[in-house]
Amino acid sequence: MARKMKAVQVRQAGGPLELIERDIPEPGPGQVRLAVEACGVCHSDSLTKEGGMPIQYPRVPGHEVVGRIDRVGAGVTAWKEGQHVGVGWHGGHCGQCAACRVGDFITCEFEQVCGISYDGGYAEYMIAPQEALARVPDGMNSQDVAPLLCAGVTTFNSLRNMDVRPGDLVAVQGIGGLGHLAIQFSRKLGYRTVAISRGADKRPLALELGAHEYVDTEQGPVAKALQKLGGARVIMMTASSSRLAGELIGGLGRNGTLLLLGAGAEPIPIQSPRLIMKRQRVQGWPSGNPQDSQDTLAFSALSGVRSRNEVFPLDRAADAYERMMSNHARFRVVLKMR
């Protein structure tokens, strides 16, 4: 008789998250099976929940997955049972199709996206392609690791790929799920870190996370405050606000970059003469490939960067998702399976 597991699936686009029981899947060639220990709940899970792209339903969401390899399929040589691994937002890096060559994580023909192209981590077991795995450093807790496979790699990987040197000014807009990690990474990477948020009550938290300075948006134009500090080499936007992005551009210094991690629906108002004269740019960034995830985990373990999480059991996945989507969660939300 087949062994059973619990999983949370979406039966159709816009449908509810429902707890079900199904057979534990078997890995095929080039695949591994994970005994899932934790899975982060991310805003991008709404793409699966609400049908934001072509998805074959029913589908189990979840792309911040951490667990132990429970079984390996034929042809898997780089991984073995018992290893502590993670699976993040995987795809768009194999270089074998047109989508991959432009970094398109969604329509890549050869790689697949966890929780979208195949069932993700809202389950006790999950099948993953071997090339999607990232090794978890010894001593790291699965619940701590999970958000680093999306929010963590997005902030760390984008920052390390900017033209920034130790001592340069990096401003982080927002102190939420992305921002609280970005502030820590920026400080640990040696940048002069400025946190930007609304209200004086956020200042102690910003400094606790590692910010050298705090700019309160209620106290006047942020761009002017950043220019008083010398102008930012990088301003990281974690909110999905095109209007705010347009306002913050004025806080960039020479050769500065406005780094977009949140996707606003409206065009960003930009004065091109400023960009030209100060050699500035606006750049977006997705997350990264499995090696980037592994680098993020290694750096986090070495430097002490840690996600702040609210933890829910699997059978409360719907509550966890609603708390995240309603913005009531202060930082990150994680499902715990074991």
N, C-alpha and C positions, 0 to 999 in steps of 0.2 A: 504494500500500500504506500502511495506517495506521501511524503512528509508535507505538512502544511505550514504556512506562515501567515502572519498578519501583514496587510498592506493597506495603504490609503490611495484610492484612485479617483480620477475624474472620468465619468462614464461618457460625457459629451461636452462640447464647448459650452461654457456657462453653467454647467452642472455643479452640484455640490461635491465637496470632498467626502468620500464615503469609505468607512472602514470595512474591509472585506477579508475573507480567508481564501487563499489560493495555494496551489502546489508550489513548493520551493523549486525554482527553475534550475536547470542544469546548464553549465557553461559549454559553449560550442568551441570549435577550433579557434585559437587565438584569443579566447576569452577567459575571464576569471569570475568566480562567484565570491562576493563579499558577504560576510556576516556583519550587517550594518550595526554600528554602535551609536552613531549620531548623524543627523542631517540638518543643516541649516535651512531656515525658511526665508526665502529671498523675494523681493518685489518681482524679479524676473519669473518667478513661479506663476505669476498671473498670466503669462503667455500660454502656459499649459491649461490653467484653470479656466480662462476666458476665451481661449481659442485665438490668440493673437497671430497665429501663423498656421500653415498646414500641419496638422498633427493627426496621427492615426489613433483613434480612441477605441477602448478605454486606455488611459495613460496614468502611470504613477509619476507625480512630479518629484523634484528634488535634485539639485546639482551642487550641493555642498556636502558631499557624502564621505564619511570616515568609518572604517571598519577593519576587520581582519580578513585576509584571503582564506576562504573556506575550502575552495576547490579550484584547480586549474584545468583548463581544457587542453586538448591536443595541440602541440606546437608551441606552448608557452614555456619559454626557457629562462626568461629574465626575472620571473617571480615565482615564489613558492608559498605553500600553505603556511599560515600563521603570521605572515608579514602584516605590519600595521601600515595601511595605505589610505589615500584619499582620492576622490574623483571629483573634479570641478567642472566648470563650463567648458566642455572639451569639443574641439573641432576647429576647422579653418586654418590648420597649420601644416598639413601634410605636403602641400605644394603640388598636388597631383591634378588639380582641376582649376578652372578659372576662378571659382569662388574662393578657394584656398589662397590663391596667389594675391588676392586683394584683402585677405584676412576676414572673409565672410564666414562667421561662425554658424550661420543659420542654414544656408543653402549648399554648404559643402557636400560634394557628392560621395566622398570616400570616408570622411570622418563623420561621427554622429554626436549629437548634443545630448548629454545626460538629462533625463527628465523631459525631453522633447522628442528626439528621434527614437529613444528607447527608454524603458522604465527607469526611473530614478530612485532616490534614496528614502522616500516616504514608505519604507518597507523594512522588514526584518532581514531580508536577503535581496541582493541585487546582482545582476550580470553586467560586467563592464568589459570593453575591449582592453587588451593588455596595454596598448599604447596610451590609454587615458590615465594610467595610474601615476600617482606621486607618492614617494616614500615619506612617511611620517617619522620625524626624528625621535629617538628614544626619550621616554619621559614625558612626552606631550600627551595631554588628555584629549580624547576624541571630541568632547563637547567644546573645548577651547579651539581645536583645530578647524572644525567645520566652517565657520564664517571666513576663515582665512583663505579658503578655496574659491571665494568669489570676491567679497569686499576686501579681503586682505591682498590677494594678488592684484586686484584692480588698482589699489592705491600704491602698493609697493612697486609693482612693475612699471607703472606709469612714471612714478617719481624717478626711479633709477634710469629711465630712458630719456629724461629731460637733460638739457645741457646745463646742469647745476653743479656747483662746486661747494665743498664744505664752507660754511660761513655765509653763503648766499641766502637772501631772504625768500622764504617760501611761505605763502599765506594759504590757509585752509579755510574755505567757507563752509560752515556747518560743523556741528559736533554731534552728529548722529551716527548711524550705522557705518557709514563710510568715513565720516570725518574723524571720529574718535580713534580710528586706526591710522588714518593719514597723519594726524598730529604726532602720534607715537613714532611712526616710521620716519617722518621728517626730522624729528629730534634725534633719533638714533642714527640717522644717516649723516648727521653733522650740520644740518641746515639751521639757519636762524628762523625759528618757526613762529608764525603769527596765526592765532586762531580768530576767526570772524564769526560772530553770532549775534543774536538779539538779546539784550537785557544784561544788566550788571551781575545778575545771579549766576550767569554762566562762566564768569571769570575764574572762580576757584577751580571748577572742573577743568577748564582749559589749561590752567597752570599745572594742575595735578597730572594731566595727560602728557605734559612736557612742553607746552607752548612757552616761548620766552615772552611773548606779548599777547595781549588780548584787545581786539577792536570790537566795540559795541556799536552795532548798526543804528541804535537809537540815539547815539551821541553825535551824529553828523555824518557827512559823506565818507564812506569807507575809502574811496580812492584817494581822497585828500589825506586821510590818516596814514595810508600806506606810503604816500609820497613823502610825508614827514619822516618816515622811517628809512627813506632812501629809495623807495620803489621796489616792487617785488620782481624777482627773477621768474617765479612761477606763482600763479594764483590757481589753486585747485578748486573747481566748482563741483560740489557734491549735490547741490539742489538742482531740480529741473526747472529753472527759471531763466528764460531768455532775457527778460527785462533786467534782472539782477546781474546777469553776465555782462550785459552792455554797460552797466554802471561800474562794474569792477575793472573793466579794461583800463580805465584811467589810473588805476593803482599800479600798473606795470611799469617797471623801469626799462632801460635800454636793453634790447634783446630779450625782453620778457615774453612769457608764454601764458596765455589763459588756457588752462587745461580743463576740458569738459569731461566729467564723468556722469553727469545727469543730463538726460535728453529733454530739452524744452521743446514744446510744440511750435512755438512762434519763432520767426527769424530774430537773430541777435542784431540789435542796432549798433553799427560800428562806423566810426569816422575814419575813413581810410588814410587821411593825411597823418594822423597820429601813428598808425601802424607803420606807414612808410618811413616817416622821419625817425622813429625810434626802433625801427627794425623789429617790430613785435609780430606775434602770430597768435592765432587761435587754433588749438589742436584738440581733437577728441581721442579717447583711448578706451578699448574694450577691457579685457582682462588679461589673458595670456594662455600659453600652452602648458602641458603638464610639467615641463621642466621649470617654467616660471613659477608654477605652484610649489614645486619642490624647493626652489630657491627661497620663496616667500616663507615657507615653513622653517627652513634652516635658519634664515635670518631672524625670524621671530623667536625661535628657541634660543639662539645665541644672545640676542639683545634684550629679551624679556618683553617684547610686544605681545599684548594679550587682548583678545576680544572680550567685551563685556556682554554677557548673554542672559536672556530669560529662557529657562528650560521647561519644555512641556513633554509629557509622555506621548507616544505615537497615537494612542486612542483619542487624544485631544488635538490632533493635527488641524482640524477645522478652527478651533479656538486660537491656536497659534497663528494660523494664516490670517485670521481676522484681526488679531492684535497687531500684526505686522502691517497689514494693508491699511488699517485705520490710523497708523502713525502713533498709536498709543505706546508702542514699545520704544523705550529710550534709546536702545542701541540695536542689538541683534536678537533674533529668536532662533532657538535650536530645539529639534525633536530628539529625545533620548530613547533608544531602543533597548539598550542593555545597561 
